Amino acid sequence: PEVIAALGKIAHGAASLEARTNATRALGVLRGRAALPDIIEALHSKDDKLMYEALIAIEKIADPAAAPRVTFLLRDLAEKIRVQALETTGLLRNKDAAPEVRNALEHARSVREKRAALEALAQIADPADRTLFNNNLQDKDDGVRAAAAEGLGRVRNFADTTAINQ
């Protein structure tokens, strides 16, 4: 606990961005839930590396209470941050962020971002997205098709069994 607290202080307020980034990474590796407020504070940094490490740390800690604090990053300017925020949102199954994830899917600037958004929606598994998953089963990208099939599987509508098997 003392190490987690010390790393949290470094992640929150060290003078060096590299020290903050390394401390945030260490908190993720250690699953330092007690330092989650410090990690969330790192999300508000202007440094992409620190924000990225904070998102991965939040994923590793896997506390659903942190999920709403990630949503604002779904509109970040950096694609790397947007994609990681989509993955984190999906892994934490943040149902409240589903409209933002749908918006990210609709306005995806790359296949990577589209795939991450569809995977996040698949993990959230909202039955309202069933049509969206069906529409993406014929996409030319394997990852997008796989995410769509996963979404249909998680929604668990037996009418989709044939489409998933194809």
Backbone torsions as a table, in degrees:
resi	resn	phi	psi	omega
1	PRO	NA	-35.0	-180.0
2	GLU	-67.4	-37.9	179.6
3	VAL	-65.9	-42.9	178.9
4	ILE	-61.5	-44.6	179.6
5	ALA	-63.1	-42.3	179.9
6	ALA	-66.0	-43.4	177.5
7	LEU	-64.8	-36.6	177.2
8	GLY	-60.4	-41.5	177.6
9	LYS	-63.6	-40.4	179.3
10	ILE	-67.6	-44.2	-179.9
11	ALA	-62.7	-31.7	-176.6
12	HIS	-82.2	-39.8	-169.8
13	GLY	-144.4	21.5	177.5
14	ALA	-69.1	152.1	-179.1
15	ALA	-70.1	-33.2	-177.7
16	SER	-90.1	129.6	176.3
17	LEU	-65.4	-33.3	178.5
18	GLU	-65.0	-40.3	177.6
19	ALA	-64.9	-42.5	178.4
20	ARG	-62.6	-42.4	-179.9
21	THR	-64.1	-46.0	-179.7
22	ASN	-65.3	-38.9	178.2
23	ALA	-65.8	-39.9	178.7
24	THR	-64.6	-42.8	177.1
25	ARG	-60.6	-44.1	-179.9
26	ALA	-63.2	-38.5	178.0
27	LEU	-62.9	-35.9	176.2
28	GLY	-67.2	-45.1	179.4
29	VAL	-60.8	-40.4	-179.0
30	LEU	-82.5	-3.0	-176.6
31	ARG	55.0	49.6	-174.8
32	GLY	-77.7	73.0	-178.3
33	ARG	-57.6	-34.4	-178.7
34	ALA	-63.3	-24.7	-179.5
35	ALA	-97.4	13.4	-178.8
36	LEU	-55.4	-40.4	176.1
37	PRO	-59.6	-35.3	177.9
38	ASP	-69.9	-37.7	178.1
39	ILE	-67.1	-42.1	178.7
40	ILE	-63.1	-37.2	176.3
41	GLU	-62.0	-34.2	178.7
42	ALA	-66.6	-23.5	176.8
43	LEU	-62.9	-24.4	-177.2
44	HIS	-90.3	9.2	177.2
45	SER	-71.0	165.4	174.4
46	LYS	-99.8	2.2	-179.3
47	ASP	-95.2	119.9	-176.9
48	ASP	-61.8	-38.7	-179.4
49	LYS	-62.9	-43.8	179.9
50	LEU	-65.7	-43.4	179.2
51	MET	-62.9	-42.2	179.5
52	TYR	-62.0	-47.4	178.5
53	GLU	-63.6	-36.0	178.0
54	ALA	-64.9	-40.9	178.0
55	LEU	-63.4	-42.3	178.9
56	ILE	-66.2	-39.6	177.9
57	ALA	-62.6	-41.6	178.7
58	ILE	-63.4	-40.2	176.0
59	GLU	-59.0	-47.0	-176.7
60	LYS	-66.3	-37.1	179.1
61	ILE	-71.0	-33.2	172.9
62	ALA	58.6	42.5	176.7
63	ASP	-97.3	111.5	-178.4
64	PRO	-58.6	-21.0	178.7
65	ALA	-65.4	-22.9	179.6
66	ALA	-82.9	-14.5	-174.5
67	ALA	-55.0	-46.1	-179.2
68	PRO	-63.7	-21.6	-177.6
69	ARG	-78.8	-7.3	-178.3
70	VAL	-97.7	-21.5	-170.6
71	THR	-54.5	-38.1	-177.0
72	PHE	-62.1	-21.9	-178.8
73	LEU	-80.0	-7.1	177.1
74	LEU	-67.4	-13.3	178.7
75	ARG	-113.9	18.0	-178.8
76	ASP	-64.5	156.2	-179.5
77	LEU	-73.1	-31.1	-178.0
78	ALA	-85.5	126.9	-178.7
79	GLU	-60.6	-40.3	-179.3
80	LYS	-57.6	-40.6	179.2
81	ILE	-71.2	-43.9	179.1
82	ARG	-58.9	-46.8	-178.3
83	VAL	-63.1	-44.9	179.8
84	GLN	-66.4	-36.8	177.4
85	ALA	-65.5	-37.5	176.5
86	LEU	-64.4	-44.2	179.3
87	GLU	-63.2	-42.9	179.6
88	THR	-64.5	-43.0	178.7
89	THR	-60.1	-42.5	178.6
90	GLY	-66.4	-46.2	-179.0
91	LEU	-63.5	-32.0	178.2
92	LEU	-87.0	-1.7	178.2
93	ARG	51.0	53.4	-178.3
94	ASN	-81.2	90.8	-178.6
95	LYS	-62.5	-30.7	179.8
96	ASP	-66.6	-23.4	-179.3
97	ALA	-90.0	-0.3	-177.0
98	ALA	-54.6	-42.7	177.7
99	PRO	-61.4	-38.3	177.6
100	GLU	-67.2	-36.7	179.3
101	VAL	-69.0	-40.9	176.1
102	ARG	-60.3	-41.0	177.7
103	ASN	-63.4	-41.0	177.5
104	ALA	-63.4	-38.0	177.9
105	LEU	-65.9	-44.6	-178.7
106	GLU	-63.8	-34.6	-177.2
107	HIS	-108.6	23.3	-178.6
108	ALA	-59.4	133.9	-178.0
109	ARG	-94.9	-8.4	179.7
110	SER	-150.7	165.1	177.8
111	VAL	-64.7	-37.7	179.5
112	ARG	-59.4	-43.2	180.0
113	GLU	-70.1	-39.6	178.0
114	LYS	-62.0	-44.3	179.4
115	ARG	-61.6	-44.8	-178.9
116	ALA	-64.3	-39.9	179.5
117	ALA	-65.8	-43.7	-179.9
118	LEU	-67.4	-37.2	175.9
119	GLU	-64.1	-39.6	178.4
120	ALA	-63.8	-43.8	177.8
121	LEU	-64.5	-35.9	177.8
122	ALA	-63.2	-39.7	-179.8
123	GLN	-73.7	-30.6	175.9
124	ILE	-70.6	-35.1	173.8
125	ALA	56.4	53.5	175.6
126	ASP	-86.2	123.0	180.0
127	PRO	-57.0	-21.6	177.9
128	ALA	-66.0	-18.0	-178.7
129	ASP	-92.3	6.3	-177.3
130	ARG	-56.2	-45.4	179.4
131	THR	-63.9	-40.8	178.7
132	LEU	-60.5	-42.4	178.4
133	PHE	-65.1	-43.9	178.7
134	ASN	-60.6	-39.8	-179.8
135	ASN	-65.6	-26.7	-177.6
136	ASN	-95.5	0.8	178.4
137	LEU	-68.1	-19.1	-178.8
138	GLN	-104.2	12.0	-179.0
139	ASP	-63.6	153.2	-178.5
140	LYS	-76.0	-17.3	-179.7
141	ASP	-89.8	129.4	-179.3
142	ASP	-59.6	-41.8	-178.2
143	GLY	-64.5	-38.1	178.0
144	VAL	-67.4	-43.7	178.2
145	ARG	-62.8	-40.9	179.3
146	ALA	-64.4	-41.9	178.4
147	ALA	-64.7	-39.4	178.1
148	ALA	-64.3	-43.1	177.8
149	ALA	-64.3	-40.5	177.5
150	GLU	-62.2	-42.1	178.5
151	GLY	-60.9	-44.0	178.0
152	LEU	-63.7	-40.1	178.6
153	GLY	-63.7	-39.6	-179.2
154	ARG	-73.8	-27.7	177.5
155	VAL	-70.3	-28.2	174.2
156	ARG	62.0	49.3	172.5
157	ASN	-102.2	117.7	-173.7
158	PHE	-66.3	-16.5	176.5
159	ALA	-67.6	-18.7	-177.8
160	ASP	-92.4	1.0	-176.0
161	THR	-57.7	-43.4	-179.6
162	THR	-64.4	-44.4	179.9
163	ALA	-62.6	-39.1	-179.5
164	ILE	-67.9	-43.0	-178.5
165	ASN	-64.1	-31.4	177.9
166	GLN	-66.5	NA	NA
